[in-house]
Amino acid sequence: MLNKVCCAVLLSAGMMSTDVYAAQESAGASDAGVSSDAASQEAYKSFVTETGNEIIQVLVHKESSLSERKSQFREILQTKFSIPSIGKFVLARYWRQADDAQKARYLGLFETAIVENYAAQFDNYSNEKLEVTGAQTLEDGGVLVSSRVVRPSGAEPLSVDWKVFRQSKGPKAGAFKVVDLIVNGVSMSITQRSEYAGLIQSAGGDISAFLDSLDKKYQGAGS
């Protein structure tokens, strides 16, 4: 799903142009129930630092079983990332074609796919450090938090930008949510969107067949 470098980046903690961000309307404020607010950029930066540290805690506790670490990582995804918004954006036009049952099934499989693909990289963590370097407010109301991953090998640091919104409605109004990660200029959401579009096309545009293929791939892996 994602290459090893990109997986390691998130596990160590989805710049694009304004035009690319505009193309992500399905992963923006209208879908996530989020909007512009008066929170300072420092609050957004603190959120990213906190999220990165939580993920690192999952990585360093290697005495925990793989199942336990997957469960902990899934909890971070559910609380810190807007999986419904990201999933809807990734499915693109096929989201509108899916019925309610297919949408619910897809979101569950999408979350499991993220957990399983990142879990495969758990043991690749080698003390990389996440450094938050700045933040800027976007026209769509989100905040882009810039960071870099410093690698102990002395290799060139990786640029990682986090697109974050603050939820404006619902029982968790006020909560920060990540809607995309941009690694060295490449959006993880757009990368996944392209991959899933290819899989659905290979299935003849049949959403149920696509979901069956995901289900088969991750059978028994869900929580």
DOMARDO-679813 format. One record per residue (C-alpha): residue in three letters; x, y, z. Coordinates in steps of 0.001 Angstrom, whole numbers, plus 500000, padded with zeros to 6 digits. Last residue first. Layout:
BEGIN
ALAXYZ
...
REM end
This chain:
BEGIN
SER489517494137515669
GLY490031493280512018
ALA492797490947510846
GLY490694487822510318
GLN490608488283506560
TYR492850491156505502
LYS493430490137501890
LYS490080488379501569
ASP488194491401502887
LEU490077493690500536
SER489182491468497574
ASP485559491253498710
LEU485450495043498942
PHE486589495335495318
ALA484023492757494231
SER481309494699496057
ILE482423497925494395
ASP482170496485490885
GLY483926498933488562
GLY485189496041486459
ALA487204494619489348
SER490390495885487707
GLN488773499329487697
ILE488196498985491428
LEU491830498032492000
GLY493108500909489874
ALA490926503424491699
TYR492191501965494974
GLU495806502652494025
SER495139506203492839
ARG493241507062496014
GLN496024505593498143
THR498585507918496566
ILE496177510855496884
SER495677510151500577
MET499405509678501215
SER500158513035499622
VAL503671513213498161
GLY505759516337498750
ASN508501514647500755
VAL505790512909502775
ILE502413514633502872
LEU500084513251505536
ASP496350513809505281
VAL493141514342507243
VAL494560514597510776
LYS491884515450513336
PHE491895517916516237
ALA488998517676518668
GLY486872520765519241
ALA483556519017518683
LYS483780515393519789
PRO480054514773520274
GLY479271516302516878
LYS480333519574515384
SER483358521764514738
GLN486168519230514520
ARG489534520958514291
PHE491405520306511083
VAL494921519022510446
LYS497020518511507319
TRP500296517024508515
ASP503497517730506597
VAL506447515340506683
SER509834516202505198
LEU512336513367505561
PRO515754514135507010
GLU518773513419504758
ALA520704510462506134
GLY522648510800509367
SER522048507166510240
PRO520106508297513308
ARG517259509577511095
VAL515597512920511674
VAL511964512943510592
ARG510778516398509656
SER507780518455510540
SER505387520954509035
VAL501882521452510381
LEU499381522470507717
VAL496350524029509366
GLY492840523627508056
GLY490345526339507286
ASP490092525784503533
GLU492462528693502847
LEU495221527023504836
THR496787528224508091
GLN500522527628508372
ALA502610525632510818
GLY506251525157511755
THR509182522860512524
VAL507824519847514391
GLU510709517421514944
LEU510036513675514803
LYS512908511423515824
GLU514039508181514211
ASN515046505631516825
SER515276502585514573
TYR511698501612513736
ASN511709498774511212
ASP510031496430513704
PHE506643498096513340
GLN506722498036509526
ALA504185495227508964
ALA502006497008511513
TYR501758499920509073
ASN500163497768506398
GLU497911495959508856
VAL496627499085510591
ILE495972500959507348
ALA494170497982505807
THR492063497567508953
GLU490900501177508715
PHE490008500730505054
LEU488188497478505798
GLY485957499164508363
LEU485397502139506082
TYR484505499814503199
ARG481931497847505157
ALA480167501020506255
LYS480178502405502725
GLN478967499106501271
ALA476052498985503704
ASP475104502593502936
ASP475108502071499168
ALA478172502761497050
GLN477983504882493900
ARG478749508146495659
TRP481799506583497290
TYR482916505328493872
ARG483539508919492846
ALA486482509216495255
LEU487243506075497323
VAL490288507848498779
PHE488314510965499684
LYS485684508923501504
GLY488341506988503384
ILE490143510149504448
SER486934511701505725
PRO485788508533507509
ILE489305507937508952
SER489564511405510471
PHE492819510736512322
LYS493629511317516008
THR491101509180517905
GLN490461506285515548
LEU494005506151514217
ILE495454506257517722
GLU493124503439518786
ARG494223501378515785
PHE497855501828516848
GLN497085500512520327
SER495216497515518917
LYS498035496771516497
ARG500503496968519369
GLU498481494525521438
SER498194492063518553
LEU501917492297517862
SER502572491365521476
SER504109493889523845
GLU507812493523524640
LYS508495495764521673
HIS507254498773523597
VAL509350501221521564
LEU507009501235518583
VAL503717501850520388
GLN505359504652522359
ILE506526506165519063
ILE502908506385517935
GLU501949508292521063
ASN504928510612520613
GLY503875511422517058
THR500339512211518175
GLU501596514502520934
THR503917516359518567
VAL501099516716516040
PHE498720518043518708
SER501343520451520018
LYS501779521866516519
TYR498035522358516218
ALA497914524148519556
GLU500870526309518537
GLN498977527336515424
SER496599529127517734
ALA493009528015518045
ALA490610530597516640
ASP488707528218514412
SER488376527239510753
SER486024524354510111
VAL485426520696510818
GLY482597518272510226
ALA485090515975508527
ASP483312516063505203
SER482834519813504824
ALA486209520652506346
GLY488393518724503975
ALA488983515144502895
SER486314515235500224
GLU487493518645499098
GLN490924517240498358
ALA491383518897494973
ALA491801522213496757
TYR494815520754498526
VAL496370519930495162
ASP495742523440493866
THR497288524968497000
SER500507523152496112
MET501749520143498035
MET504542520414500509
GLY498376511451505635
ALA505765510713514162
SER508078507858513608
LEU505378505392512584
LEU504166507882510039
VAL507630508223508559
ALA508377504517508721
CYS505327503786506599
CYS506405506381504038
VAL509883504875503819
LYS508521501368503562
ASN506322502116500572
LEU502608502498501059
MET500000500000500000
REM end
